């Protein structure tokens, strides 16, 4: 397992970067009135980590028990029926997908999957029907038609389904969608935050880091936490390869 996955924080309490955002999300769950959410920010800033930690805060460990499924959706497109194949990642309480992968047919996917989720919403511990969460990635790449369709279905099924939208640029998301979500800006982590994460990983791996090593990686990462962790692991692997080469000689 790559370190970027191995050391991904599983709970909002374990978030190192964006701690203030994590605590605000925790309050939303505590108040049991979580709205539709739009996470936006540069690649590698930690959007998906926060989203997965939020899902675990909502639903507990079952949110981590996910299955990957290549599913074919039969959708009614007026005079004909379309078969659209798309990969989904799902647990009992949530479904994650990238609807823009369907190309110009993305609007049908948005409609059909939310309808299906609304029909099959889970029952909570008190015997009441709860809601599912639909995580849509790269919503800034959705067609205008799909975004208009998304707005309508957000309104129609809001009692049964919460949307968590994720994108790099909110400016490419229509105002109609943005206004129906709580917008959460995820800035690129600071170099100091990246250093803190790298030093934590190094400690868990039992590594003695040279002075300034983590800071150097953070500086070269262009404030992408994902890139920094991948670079850190690459350095570790290359060092081990060099040691093995010396032993063989």
Secondary structure, 3 states (H helix, E strand, C coil): CCHHHHCCCCCHHHCCCCHHHHHHHHHHHHCCCCCCEEEECCCCCCHHHHHHHHHHHHHHHHHHCCEEEEEEEEEEECCEEEEEEEEEEECCCEEEECHHHHHHHHHHHHHHHHHHHHHCCCECCCCCECCEEEEEECHHHCCHHHHHHHHHHHHHCCCCEEEEEEECCHHHCCHHHHCCCEEEECCCCCHHHHHHHHHHHHHHCCCCCCCCHHHHHHHHCCCCHHHHHHHHHHHHHHHHHHHHHHHHC
